[in-house]
Amino acid sequence: MKNSTQATINELIAGSVGGAAQVLVGQPLDTIKTRAQIAPKGMFTGPMDIVRQTLRNEGFFALYKGMLSPLLGIAGVNSLLFASYGISKRLISPFPDLSLKQIAAAGAMAGAAQAILASPVEMFKVRMQGQYGSASDKRLRVIFGEMWRDWGLRKGIMRGYWITVAREIPAYAGFYTAYEASKRHFSKQYGPQMPVYVLLGCGSMGGMGYWLSSYPLDVVKSRVQLRATPPTGTPVQYIAHELKAIVQESGFSGLFRGLSPCLLRSIPAAGATFAAFEITREFLEKETGI
């Protein structure tokens, strides 16, 4: 019992370090991705136009707009994610060597668990990124106050919770499956102590697995969380309605708008997440003996 508790604590700490690395490395491309999803039609011609207009109109640090929300929340989100993943693996099998199907199931369970923290973090990030440098732009604390005052916890702060859950289940199944498959492949060549650059590559594969498994749902999530009013109907109804609206507005390709910067972001961001997580966990394992 003590060993299991210490292992969970190690995963919580390592997850916090990995999450901070992810935000610091990946925020600019995340801003481009989100603006591609939510900008009014015709505002930008593509990802590079988003970069040009953002730099010209708002300056370099606008690419980091909305970073405070994930940076404040990422410790909790990633700690919960990695700890939930470790617990899920132990629930699925008492043996350390899980099959890739079991890895996918554990990842899905972890994704569902951490959505409770990820949802408000994502909601505030999206609403910050959906501002384009006008005089009416609001600070994070103002947006928080308005959402709480006007809509309360469920329809305001937690807006988009169920679509976040729907996204995170396939996303983290794909994330961990791609990461573990890559890691197992390279371990045949490098053994258990893989170089950091190999861990970066495995993490990047995990990041691409995340987005390829869930991207249309991420587009829906961003649109729902940016709206002036909360969605109506059941989660299944408003998700289906939003998917239909996206296809009607932009065709099937609209479901994948912003995917290219997202995949580019996954290379450094997910790589940094896993490398930081693994290095921190290995250090803690040596220090604690667990």
HUKAMO-V187356 format. One line per field, one symbol per residue. burial: # if it has 9 or more other C-alpha atoms within 8 Angstrom, else .. A space follows every 50 residues. Layout:
burial=???
This chain:
burial=.....##################.###############....#..#.## #.###..##..######.###.##################.......#.# .#############################.........#..##..##.. ##..#######.#####################..##..#...#...### ##########################...#.......##..##..##... #..######.##################.##..##.....
